[in-house]
Amino acid sequence: MWVVLALAFAIAVGVARAARASVVQALTLPELVAASELVIVATPGERQARMTDSLIFTDVSLRVGQALKGKVKSGATVVATLMGGTLDSELALQVPGEASLPEGRELLVFLHRSTTSQDLRVVGMAQGVMPIEMRAGSPVVMPPSASTHLMRRDGSGALKAGEPAIKEAIGLPDLLQRIRSLVASEASPR
């Protein structure tokens, strides 16, 4: 009997660990750009957690290095709001799949304005933040965090595994040029 209970507990714990992610609609690069009010290369800094309607949110200051879309200038600071955070080291809320904005790390960030709160939020949860790293002396953009299960609907409406907007590291100048082209095509009359 104890062996069965121990085995059931082990399976339950294993399943609980495997379920620590969110299922999110996969967005292509054009979809990320189209859904964004701001597309920026930025470095996160100060953060402040707050409680609103019994939920914890964290406001993160982003120092803009380059603005690819939206009315913000290089050197400006914008505030992005994430779901979750820690208040007074005692009360915390973790939202699986939510974006991460690590302090001091250069990132490519896609932001939209919440229609209810007017806060700037990351588009598509974790898929709207792409880390920038140096590889062989050149900046590259890395795929977004794998903390979400990306899904898409096929032609019949069935859910299928989706792909991230970028699947592998891509040179920062190349990706920024692709984004600028997408922004320009949005602005041109049809």
Summary of the structure (lengths in Angstrom):
residues: 190
radius of gyration: 18.8
end to end distance: 70.1
largest distance: 71.3
contacts: 549
relative contact order: 0.19
helix: 23%
strand: 42%
